[in-house]
Amino acid sequence: MDLATNLQMVTAGLAMGSIYALVALGFVLIFNAVGVVNFAQGEFVMVPAFVAVWLMDVLHLPFPLTYLVTVIFMGVFGIVFQRIAYYPLRNRTFLPVIIATIGVSIFLKNGAQIVFGAEPQLMHRPTPPDVLNLSGVFVDPQYIVIIVCTLGLLVFQYFFFEKTSLGKKMQATAQDKDMARLLGIRVATMIAITFAYSSILGAAAGILVGPIFYVTKEMGGMLGLKAFCSTIVGGFGNVQGAVLGGIFLGVVEVFAAYYVSSAYRDAFAFIILILVLLFRPQGFFGEKIAEKA
Amino acid sequence: MRRFVCGMLTAMVAVILIATAPAGAQEIRLGFTPPITGASAAEGALQIKAIDLALKQINAAGGVNGKKINLIKVDNQSTNPGALTALQKAVEQEKVLALVGSVKSTQILAMSDAVKTYGVPMMIGGTNATLTRQGNPWLFRIRPDDSIAAAAMVKYIKEETQFTKVGILHDSDAFGTGGADLVEKGVKAVGLTLVRRERYTTKEKDFTAQLLSLKNAGAQIMVLYGTNPEDVAVIQRQYRQLGSPFKYIGSPSSQMKDALNLSREAAEGIIAVADFVPGQSEVNRKYADDYKKEYNEVYDTTSAWTYDGLNILVAAIKKAGEDRAKIREAILATQGYKGVLGTFNFTPNGDGLSEVSVVQIEKGVPKLLKIVNVGAK
């Protein structure tokens, strides 16, 4: 097999993997903060994509302003989401909250159809539409933007959580709410910020994939599932695991589709999920969930 | 007091009965099961526009023997179970006489047994060739079936191009697989070489692997049998981004408005099979004008079958009266009917059309290259 084909697939895989990683991170941060899987995480990608298309097509905002407004919108959206789907149920078991997130997910999908229509929308791209021809390797510039932006976000996140006081407070909240409260950390605020941040990660994913995927109300569904797989493959609740799990899945999928069977492309993610659950239930990087539970 | 309540109730029931009874007698209830919600909602909206135009014209012209047509739309939710439920609801609850069904072959397969049991005529847009050949006498196809589209693509490659190495890419659902099977058979029958066959699942977002695989297998031309216009749009863009490594000829979804709106300049020069080309006949031009007047936009070619479907169905009811078996005979007796999609000559199987057009996308619009008739079967 020639090198150009493989390089091309690596790029495509890394780009898809980066998006899985961003959505997976959203899952993990919320899970760590409140112990609940947020099934509306896929819609955290769909909503900002629609908002961005609307800002560009209807209000004719330039790219940077569109992105800024979308990110701010999603920050607020995350806090509102938290108020509606989590806060009223915070003293109950995890189950009502999970059902609430599923409810919000259905509401958002159908709401998007009513507000934005059923037709898929085209999101304009900040990069030129032509591909880069790097001596026989054709690369969509948007793929490179996706990879670079994801890397940038990860670096930012590392410094945010490890070096700032706010980040450390959020970590403390995730580790032990009661202890954090005793130390004078405003737990409710930290949780709200976590939701906002997770939602902003969704905004980044939505803005980045919009020009490639086209924007539809269903765009978050499979993305959410694959990202969920990524978190489990990487080790549930583990931040590095979610990122590496996402990138791993993205790359494996492309290669499996090429070398094994393109018909079962989507199945590979779930086959890997099952294998991981069978042979290494804690994931590649995780602590042993089985023992904890 | 109790007597008063009883009296009121009786009066209300009486009013309701009086109000509904005559209305029921003066209208003909027909059903339509489009996707209003779910993955195909975008296509559903266009189908509804087309059929509503036919309905408006039929009723404005006096309906059927003085009776208005009441078209009841039941959402099939873009799923197979949804389609079956919609059919059951239309027939059992809404008491429709006949109906216009779905454009998706998988959904028609899901509905087929129930249609046969009910013995209710259903106009279909699904193009999987086997649909009308499974001993179900109640299905009537308003679009050229896949064997025609597939045969026309093969005929076009063989007769109009120099290419001998063909690659196939298709959706793994019933529509794509059925179409690709026919292409594969046809390619081998006329002596072309099939170098590789690749597939994808609906809603996939990255087709790099499949396209590269076709390229590396040495395909000179790719036959794309896609189902969802969104998927096709993504394929067209990525095909262009890989440097258009081979020629591209696609099934009707490759020239659908929904696909072209999304892929824009990436679709330039792509060849596709279309049921028909806008403006090819007088009926067609009139439809274009009427549609433009009604909705102030250009009509979608893949949804126009609902317009012809309702018109042919109503014409048959006019001839046969409100009897399902007679309506069936009247539809099969429809010969030389000039519709938007072409001239309908129904076969005993229930297939209405046997010709398709091969088009090329120029400045975002399908332009006719050649009308290919593969003959009645």
Interface residues (C-beta under 8 A of the other chain):
Chain A: M1 D2 T5 Q8 M9 A12 M16 N110 Q113 G117 A118 E119 P120 L122 P129 V131 N133 F138 D140 V209 I212 F213 Y214 T216 E218 M222 V254 F255 A257 Y258 S262 A263 R265 D266
Chain B: T37 A39 A41 A42 G44 A45 S172 E198 R199 Y200 T201 K203 E204 K205 D206 T208 A209 Q210 L212 S213 K215 N216 P229 E230 A233 V234 R237 Q238 R240 Q241 L242 G243 D258 N261 L262 R264 E265 A266
